[in-house]
Amino acid sequence: MLPKAPKSGFWKFVKGSAKTLFVIEAVCFAASYAVYYRMNTNREFRQYINENYPFVLDYYYKVGEIIGNSNLREIDATVWKSDQKKNN
């Protein structure tokens, strides 16, 4: 029988780092999809994002306009203006 040589510490580190990176990437993808799904289905959440992180909402609208013929930006603006008028 051939004796087994121990693996070097470098390859153990590379293998462990690759697994960790894969898990982190999967978690980040799931979180970004969850935020996208919530923005896509919840107008109040989009309004919250607009008030606190307007650049994120702008990118969301740009992606929607590139992928499809989305006029969601105008619809949201109209709804939010009518809500503002009702509150005043």
Backbone as CSV, one residue per row, in Angstrom:
resi,resn,N_x,N_y,N_z,CA_x,CA_y,CA_z,C_x,C_y,C_z
1,MET,0.824,-1.178,0.000,0.000,0.000,0.000,0.869,1.242,0.000
2,LEU,0.386,2.223,-0.684,1.102,3.489,-0.733,0.745,4.325,0.486
3,PRO,1.708,4.949,1.096,1.404,5.822,2.230,0.770,7.116,1.746
4,LYS,-0.175,7.617,2.493,-0.837,8.869,2.131,-0.002,10.041,2.623
5,ALA,0.195,10.968,1.740,0.935,12.175,2.109,-0.067,13.203,2.623
6,PRO,0.245,13.907,3.685,-0.691,14.921,4.183,-0.813,16.081,3.198
7,LYS,-2.007,16.643,3.134,-2.232,17.802,2.258,-1.563,19.022,2.855
8,SER,-1.098,19.872,1.973,-0.439,21.072,2.465,-1.469,22.042,3.045
9,GLY,-1.026,22.889,3.930,-1.901,23.871,4.556,-2.450,24.873,3.564
10,PHE,-1.677,25.152,2.520,-2.111,26.114,1.510,-3.370,25.627,0.807
11,TRP,-3.400,24.355,0.389,-4.560,23.837,-0.331,-5.776,23.721,0.575
12,LYS,-5.567,23.446,1.846,-6.686,23.437,2.792,-7.275,24.839,2.915
13,PHE,-6.399,25.830,2.956,-6.847,27.218,3.043,-7.626,27.616,1.790
14,VAL,-7.114,27.264,0.616,-7.780,27.611,-0.645,-9.149,26.934,-0.718
15,LYS,-9.193,25.667,-0.344,-10.454,24.933,-0.395,-11.478,25.518,0.588
16,GLY,-11.057,25.827,1.794,-11.956,26.419,2.780,-12.411,27.805,2.378
17,SER,-11.506,28.587,1.798,-11.869,29.931,1.342,-12.863,29.877,0.196
18,ALA,-12.693,28.924,-0.709,-13.618,28.792,-1.835,-15.018,28.432,-1.336
19,LYS,-15.106,27.538,-0.372,-16.413,27.172,0.189,-17.062,28.369,0.875
20,THR,-16.277,29.099,1.653,-16.798,30.273,2.350,-17.279,31.323,1.357
21,LEU,-16.481,31.560,0.321,-16.859,32.537,-0.701,-18.147,32.126,-1.405
22,PHE,-18.294,30.851,-1.684,-19.511,30.360,-2.336,-20.738,30.588,-1.454
23,VAL,-20.619,30.308,-0.171,-21.738,30.500,0.752,-22.093,31.983,0.859
24,ILE,-21.091,32.841,0.986,-21.343,34.288,1.078,-22.009,34.796,-0.187
25,GLU,-21.548,34.326,-1.331,-22.134,34.749,-2.601,-23.587,34.297,-2.716
26,ALA,-23.881,33.079,-2.284,-25.260,32.577,-2.331,-26.170,33.381,-1.405
27,VAL,-25.681,33.736,-0.222,-26.476,34.532,0.723,-26.731,35.930,0.150
28,CYS,-25.713,36.539,-0.428,-25.886,37.877,-1.025,-26.869,37.839,-2.194
29,PHE,-26.802,36.797,-3.011,-27.735,36.667,-4.126,-29.167,36.523,-3.615
30,ALA,-29.357,35.695,-2.592,-30.700,35.493,-2.044,-31.242,36.791,-1.438
31,ALA,-30.384,37.533,-0.745,-30.826,38.797,-0.144,-31.177,39.818,-1.220
32,SER,-30.362,39.905,-2.260,-30.660,40.879,-3.319,-31.936,40.502,-4.065
33,TYR,-32.163,39.218,-4.261,-33.407,38.802,-4.909,-34.612,39.117,-4.025
34,ALA,-34.467,38.920,-2.724,-35.569,39.218,-1.806,-35.922,40.704,-1.842
35,VAL,-34.912,41.565,-1.872,-35.174,43.009,-1.943,-35.808,43.357,-3.283
36,TYR,-35.309,42.769,-4.378,-35.883,43.025,-5.696,-37.346,42.575,-5.744
37,TYR,-37.620,41.392,-5.203,-38.994,40.880,-5.205,-39.915,41.794,-4.412
38,ARG,-39.435,42.256,-3.264,-40.264,43.143,-2.441,-40.485,44.479,-3.140
39,MET,-39.451,45.003,-3.812,-39.623,46.257,-4.552,-40.582,46.063,-5.719
40,ASN,-40.578,44.887,-6.292,-41.408,44.621,-7.453,-42.870,44.430,-7.092
41,THR,-43.159,44.091,-5.840,-44.526,43.770,-5.466,-45.144,44.724,-4.441
42,ASN,-44.365,45.650,-3.886,-44.862,46.464,-2.783,-44.560,47.946,-3.044
43,ARG,-45.596,48.711,-3.362,-45.419,50.133,-3.671,-44.976,50.921,-2.430
44,GLU,-45.476,50.560,-1.252,-45.069,51.268,-0.036,-43.581,51.076,0.246
45,PHE,-43.063,49.888,-0.045,-41.633,49.644,0.126,-40.829,50.484,-0.864
46,ARG,-41.336,50.608,-2.099,-40.649,51.464,-3.086,-40.660,52.911,-2.614
47,GLN,-41.736,53.345,-1.994,-41.793,54.715,-1.484,-40.781,54.896,-0.346
48,TYR,-40.661,53.905,0.528,-39.663,53.955,1.596,-38.252,54.028,1.008
49,ILE,-37.994,53.224,-0.013,-36.679,53.249,-0.666,-36.460,54.594,-1.332
50,ASN,-37.499,55.161,-1.925,-37.386,56.467,-2.569,-37.045,57.554,-1.558
51,GLU,-37.616,57.485,-0.383,-37.356,58.501,0.640,-35.965,58.362,1.258
52,ASN,-35.480,57.122,1.398,-34.217,56.893,2.100,-33.034,56.592,1.180
53,TYR,-33.259,55.901,0.078,-32.190,55.511,-0.846,-32.652,55.745,-2.280
54,PRO,-32.783,56.994,-2.709,-33.355,57.253,-4.035,-32.519,56.701,-5.190
55,PHE,-31.196,56.593,-5.011,-30.358,56.060,-6.084,-30.661,54.579,-6.349
56,VAL,-31.045,53.836,-5.317,-31.390,52.421,-5.488,-32.667,52.299,-6.312
57,LEU,-33.644,53.129,-6.015,-34.901,53.085,-6.754,-34.691,53.512,-8.209
58,ASP,-33.800,54.468,-8.421,-33.498,54.893,-9.784,-32.900,53.744,-10.590
59,TYR,-31.984,52.986,-10.010,-31.428,51.816,-10.697,-32.496,50.750,-10.940
60,TYR,-33.392,50.577,-9.985,-34.481,49.611,-10.152,-35.340,49.999,-11.357
61,TYR,-35.693,51.277,-11.449,-36.495,51.731,-12.585,-35.726,51.580,-13.897
62,LYS,-34.436,51.894,-13.899,-33.634,51.769,-15.129,-33.578,50.326,-15.605
63,VAL,-33.401,49.388,-14.691,-33.372,47.976,-15.075,-34.722,47.567,-15.654
64,GLY,-35.799,48.009,-15.050,-37.129,47.701,-15.569,-37.369,48.283,-16.949
65,GLU,-36.834,49.471,-17.197,-37.000,50.088,-18.510,-36.135,49.407,-19.558
66,ILE,-34.973,48.901,-19.170,-34.099,48.213,-20.123,-34.655,46.835,-20.467
67,ILE,-35.104,46.106,-19.453,-35.595,44.741,-19.677,-36.918,44.750,-20.427
68,GLY,-37.814,45.603,-20.019,-39.130,45.648,-20.660,-39.582,47.079,-20.797
69,ASN,-40.726,47.234,-21.372,-41.279,48.571,-21.548,-42.069,48.928,-20.296
70,SER,-41.344,49.276,-19.241,-41.972,49.532,-17.945,-42.217,51.025,-17.750
71,ASN,-43.403,51.360,-17.355,-43.731,52.746,-17.014,-44.050,52.848,-15.527
72,LEU,-43.437,52.003,-14.735,-43.687,51.947,-13.304,-43.283,53.245,-12.611
73,ARG,-42.256,53.899,-13.118,-41.802,55.166,-12.523,-42.917,56.205,-12.563
74,GLU,-43.581,56.328,-13.704,-44.649,57.313,-13.846,-45.867,56.939,-12.997
75,ILE,-46.179,55.665,-12.942,-47.322,55.221,-12.144,-47.079,55.521,-10.666
76,ASP,-45.879,55.189,-10.179,-45.555,55.461,-8.780,-45.607,56.958,-8.484
77,ALA,-45.055,57.762,-9.375,-45.062,59.211,-9.160,-46.495,59.737,-9.094
78,THR,-47.360,59.252,-9.957,-48.760,59.683,-9.952,-49.454,59.282,-8.658
79,VAL,-49.254,58.053,-8.227,-49.896,57.570,-6.992,-49.380,58.341,-5.797
80,TRP,-48.065,58.567,-5.731,-47.493,59.267,-4.583,-47.938,60.727,-4.541
81,LYS,-48.100,61.360,-5.718,-48.593,62.742,-5.740,-50.036,62.808,-5.272
82,SER,-50.857,61.849,-5.699,-52.259,61.856,-5.259,-52.356,61.570,-3.770
83,ASP,-51.494,60.716,-3.233,-51.470,60.459,-1.786,-51.045,61.712,-1.013
84,GLN,-50.093,62.462,-1.565,-49.653,63.693,-0.927,-50.784,64.719,-0.879
85,LYS,-51.543,64.817,-1.970,-52.651,65.765,-2.016,-53.729,65.395,-1.009
86,LYS,-53.965,64.090,-0.837,-54.958,63.647,0.129,-54.523,63.964,1.556
87,ASN,-53.244,63.869,1.815,-52.726,64.122,3.167,-52.694,65.607,3.498
88,ASN,-52.635,66.450,2.517,-52.591,67.910,2.759,-53.936,68.469,2.858
